[in-house]
Amino acid sequence: MNSRTARITADDEDAAQLKFGKEFQDAQALLIAEVKVLLDANDEKRRTEGDDDASASASIASSEFVSDSIKRKTVEYCEKFSRFTDKQTIKEIRQLFPSDKFHQFEAAQLANLGCETVDEAKTLIPRQDLAKREDELDDNQLQDILDQMSNLRKFQASMSMGGLY
């Protein structure tokens, strides 16, 4: 990559300004938990359709091995870092972030990082004007959302352990 290409890319892409490359203009920012759900659904689809095509060539088998290896590592990452495992909880997390107050990237980052305080969220989430949109979302409202997210995670954990204590 030459310096002109690097400069154009640096100017066109800046997560802090919510400017993403053209490949991501129509893409949905996902929670880690949503990636896991999609991978699991893909596995289920492959199992039900039957993946035993005898006419598959060696090159396809080789590329599937690479894909399976990458997929396995991705699933391991999702299992390790996903804060939410229940599909209903994931839906509720998504509903916590109104689209008129949060860019989808911000919502995904807040959920994936598991911020517990407003200061932590403002420090970790790169959008510079997250701290400046006081007319739309004050610190108390953001803290309420973070608290609700934390409560959903705790509730999910208690349910996976056999119910409330």
C-alpha positions in Angstrom: 0.0 0.0 0.0 1.5 3.4 -1.0 1.3 6.5 1.2 -1.6 8.0 -0.8 -3.7 4.8 -0.3 -2.9 4.8 3.4 -3.9 8.5 3.7 -7.2 7.9 1.9 -8.0 4.9 4.1 -7.1 6.8 7.3 -9.3 9.7 6.3 -12.2 7.5 5.1 -12.2 5.2 8.1 -12.4 6.3 11.7 -14.5 4.4 14.3 -14.3 7.4 16.6 -16.2 9.4 14.1 -18.4 6.5 13.1 -16.9 6.5 9.6 -16.4 3.0 8.3 -15.0 1.7 5.0 -17.4 1.2 2.1 -17.5 -2.6 2.8 -19.2 -1.8 6.1 -21.7 0.8 5.0 -24.7 -1.6 5.0 -23.3 -4.1 7.5 -24.9 -4.7 10.9 -22.6 -4.3 14.0 -23.1 -7.6 15.9 -22.8 -8.5 19.5 -20.4 -11.3 20.1 -23.4 -13.3 21.3 -25.2 -12.7 18.0 -22.2 -14.1 16.1 -22.4 -17.3 18.2 -26.1 -17.6 17.5 -25.5 -17.3 13.8 -22.6 -19.8 13.8 -24.8 -22.3 15.8 -27.7 -21.8 13.3 -25.3 -22.4 10.4 -24.1 -25.6 12.1 -27.7 -26.8 12.6 -28.5 -26.0 9.0 -25.5 -28.0 7.8 -26.5 -31.0 10.0 -30.1 -31.0 8.7 -29.1 -30.7 5.1 -26.4 -33.3 5.3 -22.9 -32.4 4.4 -21.8 -35.7 2.8 -21.6 -34.9 -0.9 -19.3 -37.7 -2.2 -18.5 -35.7 -5.3 -16.7 -32.9 -3.4 -13.2 -32.3 -4.7 -10.0 -32.4 -2.6 -9.6 -28.6 -3.0 -13.1 -28.0 -1.6 -12.4 -30.4 1.3 -9.1 -28.5 2.0 -10.8 -25.1 2.0 -13.6 -26.5 4.2 -10.9 -27.7 6.7 -9.5 -24.2 6.8 -13.0 -22.7 7.1 -13.8 -25.2 9.9 -10.6 -24.3 11.7 -11.3 -20.6 11.5 -15.0 -21.3 12.5 -13.9 -23.4 15.5 -11.6 -20.6 16.7 -14.3 -18.1 16.2 -16.8 -20.2 18.2 -14.2 -20.6 21.0 -13.7 -16.8 21.0 -17.4 -16.2 21.2 -17.9 -18.7 24.0 -15.0 -17.1 26.0 -16.0 -13.5 25.5 -19.7 -13.4 25.0 -21.5 -11.8 27.9 -24.9 -13.2 26.9 -25.9 -16.7 25.8 -29.7 -16.7 25.9 -31.5 -15.6 22.7 -34.2 -13.7 24.6 -31.6 -11.9 26.7 -29.8 -10.9 23.5 -33.0 -9.4 22.1 -33.6 -7.5 25.3 -30.0 -6.1 25.2 -30.6 -4.9 21.7 -33.8 -3.2 22.8 -32.0 -1.2 25.5 -30.3 0.9 22.9 -32.7 3.1 20.9 -31.4 3.7 17.4 -32.1 7.4 17.6 -29.7 7.8 20.5 -27.1 5.1 19.7 -25.3 4.2 16.5 -25.4 0.4 16.1 -21.6 0.3 16.5 -21.9 2.0 19.9 -24.6 -0.3 21.1 -22.6 -3.4 20.1 -19.5 -2.0 21.7 -21.3 -1.2 24.9 -22.8 -4.7 25.1 -19.6 -6.5 24.1 -17.4 -4.6 26.5 -19.8 -4.8 29.4 -19.2 -1.3 30.6 -20.5 -0.8 34.1 -20.1 3.0 34.5 -20.7 6.0 32.4 -17.0 7.0 32.7 -15.9 3.6 31.6 -18.3 3.7 28.6 -17.1 7.2 27.6 -13.5 6.1 27.9 -13.8 2.8 26.0 -16.2 3.7 23.2 -14.3 5.7 20.6 -17.1 8.0 19.5 -16.0 11.4 20.7 -19.4 12.9 20.9 -20.9 10.1 23.0 -19.9 12.4 25.9 -21.2 15.5 24.1 -24.8 14.4 23.3 -26.2 15.6 26.6 -29.4 16.9 25.0 -30.2 13.4 23.8 -28.8 11.2 26.5 -27.6 12.3 29.9 -25.2 10.4 32.1 -28.1 9.2 34.3 -29.9 7.7 31.3 -26.8 6.0 30.1 -26.1 4.6 33.6 -29.7 3.3 33.7 -29.0 1.4 30.4 -25.7 0.0 31.7 -27.4 -1.1 34.9 -30.2 -2.8 33.0 -27.7 -4.6 30.9 -25.8 -5.7 34.0 -29.1 -6.9 35.6 -30.0 -8.9 32.5 -26.6 -10.6 32.6 -27.0 -11.4 36.2 -30.5 -12.7 35.7 -29.3 -14.9 32.8 -26.5 -16.3 34.9 -28.9 -17.1 37.8 -31.3 -18.8 35.3 -28.5 -20.9 33.9 -27.6 -22.1 37.4 -31.1 -23.4 38.0 -33.2 -20.3 39.0 -33.1 -17.4 41.3 -31.5 -17.7 44.7 
